[in-house]
Amino acid sequence: MINLSIILTAFKEEKTIGEAIKQIISQLPKNSEILVIAPDEPTLSVAKKFSEKDKRIKILKDLGKGKPKALNLSFRKAKGKILILTDGDVLVGKNSIKLLLKHFENPKVGAVS
C-alpha cells in the first residue's frame, strides 16, 4: 500500500528537475511514490531517466492546459493517503518530508504547509 505520493509538477524545468528528484529520493520513505507531471518533452526526458532506475517514480504527461489541470490529473493517479505537492525547480531541504509527515501523527491534522 502506498502511504505517500509526492506530486512534482514542472514546465520547462529540464535544468532543475533532476536535482529536485534527487533531493526527494534521498528522503523518500518506504511505501511512497513520486509522480512527475509536465507537458514538455525536455523535462519529461530528464525525469524518465530517473524512473528507469526507480520504479517508485511515475511519469505523467499533461496536456499543457495549466497547473490546475495537471494537478487534477495527478490527484486521480496518486495512490498515497498523504499528498505532498512540489515543483520541478524546488529543492526539498534535508528532512523536510519527515518534518511534514510528523504532523500527520495527530489524527486531527488534515493538511500541512
Secondary structure as GFF3:
##gff-version 3
##sequence-region A 1 113
A	DSSP	beta_strand	4	9	.	.	.	ID=ss1
A	DSSP	alpha_helix	17	25	.	.	.	ID=ss2
A	DSSP	beta_strand	32	38	.	.	.	ID=ss3
A	DSSP	alpha_helix	41	51	.	.	.	ID=ss4
A	DSSP	beta_strand	57	61	.	.	.	ID=ss5
A	DSSP	alpha_helix	67	77	.	.	.	ID=ss6
A	DSSP	beta_strand	82	87	.	.	.	ID=ss7
A	DSSP	alpha_helix	96	102	.	.	.	ID=ss8
A	DSSP	three_ten_helix	103	105	.	.	.	ID=ss9
###
